[in-house]
Amino acid sequence: TQNLGRARALTDTDPAAALEILSGLRVTMGRYEDATVRASYACATAHALRNLGRSRDALPVAAEAVELARSAAGPEATKTLECASLYAAVLADLGRLQEARAELERVLAAQTRVLGPDHPSTRETSTLLDGLLAMSRYRKKEERKKE
Protein backbone atom coordinates (compact mmCIF):
# COMPACT_ATOMS: atom_id res chain seq x y z
CA THR A 1 0.00 0.00 0.00
CA GLN A 2 3.05 2.28 0.10
CA ASN A 3 2.93 2.66 -3.68
CA LEU A 4 -0.80 3.40 -3.44
CA GLY A 5 0.04 6.27 -1.09
CA ARG A 6 2.67 7.58 -3.50
CA ALA A 7 0.21 7.40 -6.38
CA ARG A 8 -2.50 9.21 -4.40
CA ALA A 9 -0.03 11.99 -3.58
CA LEU A 10 0.73 12.44 -7.29
CA THR A 11 -2.84 12.51 -8.66
CA ASP A 12 -2.98 16.34 -8.64
CA THR A 13 0.62 17.22 -9.46
CA ASP A 14 1.57 14.44 -11.87
CA PRO A 15 -1.47 12.37 -12.81
CA ALA A 16 0.39 10.54 -15.58
CA ALA A 17 2.98 9.26 -13.09
CA ALA A 18 0.20 8.37 -10.64
CA LEU A 19 -1.62 6.41 -13.31
CA GLU A 20 1.58 4.56 -14.20
CA ILE A 21 2.08 3.52 -10.56
CA LEU A 22 -1.59 2.54 -10.26
CA SER A 23 -1.45 0.49 -13.46
CA GLY A 24 1.41 -1.49 -11.96
CA LEU A 25 -0.68 -2.13 -8.84
CA ARG A 26 -3.78 -3.33 -10.71
CA VAL A 27 -3.08 -7.06 -10.28
CA THR A 28 -2.02 -6.65 -6.64
CA MET A 29 -5.15 -4.66 -5.79
CA GLY A 30 -7.38 -7.36 -7.24
CA ARG A 31 -6.02 -9.76 -4.63
CA TYR A 32 -6.86 -7.51 -1.68
CA GLU A 33 -9.90 -8.65 0.22
CA ASP A 34 -10.06 -5.32 2.06
CA ALA A 35 -12.61 -3.27 0.13
CA THR A 36 -11.31 -0.07 1.73
CA VAL A 37 -7.90 -0.55 0.10
CA ARG A 38 -9.53 -1.42 -3.22
CA ALA A 39 -11.75 1.70 -2.90
CA SER A 40 -8.67 3.86 -2.31
CA TYR A 41 -7.05 2.35 -5.39
CA ALA A 42 -10.14 2.93 -7.53
CA CYS A 43 -10.62 6.48 -6.22
CA ALA A 44 -6.96 7.37 -6.92
CA THR A 45 -7.19 5.85 -10.40
CA ALA A 46 -10.36 7.82 -11.21
CA HIS A 47 -8.77 11.01 -9.86
CA ALA A 48 -5.68 10.54 -12.04
CA LEU A 49 -7.80 9.78 -15.13
CA ARG A 50 -9.92 12.87 -14.52
CA ASN A 51 -6.85 15.05 -14.12
CA LEU A 52 -5.57 13.71 -17.43
CA GLY A 53 -8.82 14.85 -19.09
CA ARG A 54 -10.11 11.28 -19.37
CA SER A 55 -13.40 11.71 -17.53
CA ARG A 56 -15.19 9.11 -19.67
CA ASP A 57 -12.66 6.53 -18.51
CA ALA A 58 -12.83 7.83 -14.93
CA LEU A 59 -16.62 7.52 -14.59
CA PRO A 60 -16.97 3.72 -14.14
CA VAL A 61 -13.87 3.63 -11.95
CA ALA A 62 -15.24 6.39 -9.71
CA ALA A 63 -18.60 4.62 -9.50
CA GLU A 64 -16.82 1.41 -8.46
CA ALA A 65 -14.84 3.34 -5.84
CA VAL A 66 -18.05 4.70 -4.30
CA GLU A 67 -19.63 1.25 -4.14
CA LEU A 68 -16.51 -0.36 -2.66
CA ALA A 69 -16.15 2.37 -0.03
CA ARG A 70 -19.85 2.29 0.80
CA SER A 71 -19.85 -1.49 1.25
CA ALA A 72 -16.64 -1.46 3.31
CA ALA A 73 -17.15 1.58 5.51
CA GLY A 74 -20.73 2.78 5.17
CA PRO A 75 -22.49 5.60 3.32
CA GLU A 76 -21.14 8.45 5.46
CA ALA A 77 -17.55 7.29 5.93
CA THR A 78 -14.88 9.80 4.95
CA LYS A 79 -13.58 7.56 2.13
CA THR A 80 -17.11 7.07 0.75
CA LEU A 81 -17.76 10.81 0.75
CA GLU A 82 -14.38 11.51 -0.89
CA CYS A 83 -15.10 9.01 -3.67
CA ALA A 84 -18.69 10.26 -4.09
CA SER A 85 -17.48 13.86 -4.43
CA LEU A 86 -15.03 12.77 -7.13
CA TYR A 87 -17.81 10.80 -8.87
CA ALA A 88 -19.98 13.94 -8.91
CA ALA A 89 -17.11 16.01 -10.34
CA VAL A 90 -16.66 13.46 -13.13
CA LEU A 91 -20.40 13.55 -13.87
CA ALA A 92 -20.16 17.35 -14.12
CA ASP A 93 -17.17 17.07 -16.46
CA LEU A 94 -19.32 14.94 -18.74
CA GLY A 95 -22.17 17.47 -18.72
CA ARG A 96 -24.44 15.35 -16.55
CA LEU A 97 -25.19 18.33 -14.36
CA GLN A 98 -28.44 17.19 -12.74
CA GLU A 99 -26.90 13.91 -11.60
CA ALA A 100 -23.79 15.73 -10.40
CA ARG A 101 -25.87 18.24 -8.47
CA ALA A 102 -27.91 15.55 -6.73
CA GLU A 103 -24.75 13.66 -5.75
CA LEU A 104 -22.98 16.81 -4.53
CA GLU A 105 -25.98 17.87 -2.46
CA ARG A 106 -26.07 14.44 -0.83
CA VAL A 107 -22.31 14.50 -0.18
CA LEU A 108 -22.39 18.05 1.18
CA ALA A 109 -25.21 17.22 3.61
CA ALA A 110 -23.34 14.16 4.86
CA GLN A 111 -20.01 16.00 5.12
CA THR A 112 -21.66 18.81 7.07
CA ARG A 113 -23.10 16.25 9.53
CA VAL A 114 -19.98 14.10 9.79
CA LEU A 115 -17.09 16.52 9.35
CA GLY A 116 -18.69 19.86 10.16
CA PRO A 117 -19.30 22.90 7.94
CA ASP A 118 -15.77 24.27 8.28
CA HIS A 119 -13.86 21.11 7.36
CA PRO A 120 -11.74 21.56 4.19
CA SER A 121 -13.53 18.69 2.42
CA THR A 122 -16.93 20.20 3.21
CA ARG A 123 -15.81 23.61 1.95
CA GLU A 124 -14.35 22.04 -1.21
CA THR A 125 -17.62 20.24 -1.95
CA SER A 126 -19.58 23.44 -1.28
CA THR A 127 -17.37 25.35 -3.72
CA LEU A 128 -17.79 22.62 -6.33
CA LEU A 129 -21.57 22.72 -5.90
CA ASP A 130 -21.59 26.53 -6.18
CA GLY A 131 -19.63 26.28 -9.44
CA LEU A 132 -21.97 23.63 -10.76
CA LEU A 133 -25.03 25.74 -9.95
CA ALA A 134 -23.45 28.74 -11.68
CA MET A 135 -22.74 26.60 -14.74
CA SER A 136 -26.36 25.37 -14.76
CA ARG A 137 -27.69 28.92 -14.59
CA TYR A 138 -25.39 29.98 -17.43
CA ARG A 139 -26.54 27.08 -19.61
CA LYS A 140 -30.20 27.89 -18.97
CA LYS A 141 -29.57 31.52 -19.83
CA GLU A 142 -27.85 30.54 -23.08
CA GLU A 143 -30.70 28.17 -23.97
CA ARG A 144 -33.22 30.98 -23.46
CA LYS A 145 -31.24 33.22 -25.80
CA LYS A 146 -31.51 30.60 -28.54
CA GLU A 147 -35.32 30.42 -28.22
C-alpha positions as CSV (number, residue, x, y, z in Angstrom):
1,T,0.0,0.0,0.0
2,Q,3.0,2.3,0.1
3,N,2.9,2.7,-3.7
4,L,-0.8,3.4,-3.4
5,G,0.0,6.3,-1.1
6,R,2.7,7.6,-3.5
7,A,0.2,7.4,-6.4
8,R,-2.5,9.2,-4.4
9,A,0.0,12.0,-3.6
10,L,0.7,12.4,-7.3
11,T,-2.8,12.5,-8.7
12,D,-3.0,16.3,-8.6
13,T,0.6,17.2,-9.5
14,D,1.6,14.4,-11.9
15,P,-1.5,12.4,-12.8
16,A,0.4,10.5,-15.6
17,A,3.0,9.3,-13.1
18,A,0.2,8.4,-10.6
19,L,-1.6,6.4,-13.3
20,E,1.6,4.6,-14.2
21,I,2.1,3.5,-10.6
22,L,-1.6,2.5,-10.3
23,S,-1.5,0.5,-13.5
24,G,1.4,-1.5,-12.0
25,L,-0.7,-2.1,-8.8
26,R,-3.8,-3.3,-10.7
27,V,-3.1,-7.1,-10.3
28,T,-2.0,-6.7,-6.6
29,M,-5.1,-4.7,-5.8
30,G,-7.4,-7.4,-7.2
31,R,-6.0,-9.8,-4.6
32,Y,-6.9,-7.5,-1.7
33,E,-9.9,-8.7,0.2
34,D,-10.1,-5.3,2.1
35,A,-12.6,-3.3,0.1
36,T,-11.3,-0.1,1.7
37,V,-7.9,-0.6,0.1
38,R,-9.5,-1.4,-3.2
39,A,-11.7,1.7,-2.9
40,S,-8.7,3.9,-2.3
41,Y,-7.0,2.4,-5.4
42,A,-10.1,2.9,-7.5
43,C,-10.6,6.5,-6.2
44,A,-7.0,7.4,-6.9
45,T,-7.2,5.9,-10.4
46,A,-10.4,7.8,-11.2
47,H,-8.8,11.0,-9.9
48,A,-5.7,10.5,-12.0
49,L,-7.8,9.8,-15.1
50,R,-9.9,12.9,-14.5
51,N,-6.8,15.1,-14.1
52,L,-5.6,13.7,-17.4
53,G,-8.8,14.8,-19.1
54,R,-10.1,11.3,-19.4
55,S,-13.4,11.7,-17.5
56,R,-15.2,9.1,-19.7
57,D,-12.7,6.5,-18.5
58,A,-12.8,7.8,-14.9
59,L,-16.6,7.5,-14.6
60,P,-17.0,3.7,-14.1
61,V,-13.9,3.6,-12.0
62,A,-15.2,6.4,-9.7
63,A,-18.6,4.6,-9.5
64,E,-16.8,1.4,-8.5
65,A,-14.8,3.3,-5.8
66,V,-18.0,4.7,-4.3
67,E,-19.6,1.3,-4.1
68,L,-16.5,-0.4,-2.7
69,A,-16.1,2.4,0.0
70,R,-19.9,2.3,0.8
71,S,-19.8,-1.5,1.3
72,A,-16.6,-1.5,3.3
73,A,-17.2,1.6,5.5
74,G,-20.7,2.8,5.2
75,P,-22.5,5.6,3.3
76,E,-21.1,8.5,5.5
77,A,-17.5,7.3,5.9
78,T,-14.9,9.8,5.0
79,K,-13.6,7.6,2.1
80,T,-17.1,7.1,0.8
81,L,-17.8,10.8,0.8
82,E,-14.4,11.5,-0.9
83,C,-15.1,9.0,-3.7
84,A,-18.7,10.3,-4.1
85,S,-17.5,13.9,-4.4
86,L,-15.0,12.8,-7.1
87,Y,-17.8,10.8,-8.9
88,A,-20.0,13.9,-8.9
89,A,-17.1,16.0,-10.3
90,V,-16.7,13.5,-13.1
91,L,-20.4,13.6,-13.9
92,A,-20.2,17.3,-14.1
93,D,-17.2,17.1,-16.5
94,L,-19.3,14.9,-18.7
95,G,-22.2,17.5,-18.7
96,R,-24.4,15.3,-16.5
97,L,-25.2,18.3,-14.4
98,Q,-28.4,17.2,-12.7
99,E,-26.9,13.9,-11.6
100,A,-23.8,15.7,-10.4
101,R,-25.9,18.2,-8.5
102,A,-27.9,15.5,-6.7
103,E,-24.8,13.7,-5.7
104,L,-23.0,16.8,-4.5
105,E,-26.0,17.9,-2.5
106,R,-26.1,14.4,-0.8
107,V,-22.3,14.5,-0.2
108,L,-22.4,18.0,1.2
109,A,-25.2,17.2,3.6
110,A,-23.3,14.2,4.9
111,Q,-20.0,16.0,5.1
112,T,-21.7,18.8,7.1
113,R,-23.1,16.3,9.5
114,V,-20.0,14.1,9.8
115,L,-17.1,16.5,9.4
116,G,-18.7,19.9,10.2
117,P,-19.3,22.9,7.9
118,D,-15.8,24.3,8.3
119,H,-13.9,21.1,7.4
120,P,-11.7,21.6,4.2
121,S,-13.5,18.7,2.4
122,T,-16.9,20.2,3.2
123,R,-15.8,23.6,2.0
124,E,-14.4,22.0,-1.2
125,T,-17.6,20.2,-2.0
126,S,-19.6,23.4,-1.3
127,T,-17.4,25.3,-3.7
128,L,-17.8,22.6,-6.3
129,L,-21.6,22.7,-5.9
130,D,-21.6,26.5,-6.2
131,G,-19.6,26.3,-9.4
132,L,-22.0,23.6,-10.8
133,L,-25.0,25.7,-9.9
134,A,-23.5,28.7,-11.7
135,M,-22.7,26.6,-14.7
136,S,-26.4,25.4,-14.8
137,R,-27.7,28.9,-14.6
138,Y,-25.4,30.0,-17.4
139,R,-26.5,27.1,-19.6
140,K,-30.2,27.9,-19.0
141,K,-29.6,31.5,-19.8
142,E,-27.8,30.5,-23.1
143,E,-30.7,28.2,-24.0
144,R,-33.2,31.0,-23.5
145,K,-31.2,33.2,-25.8
146,K,-31.5,30.6,-28.5
147,E,-35.3,30.4,-28.2
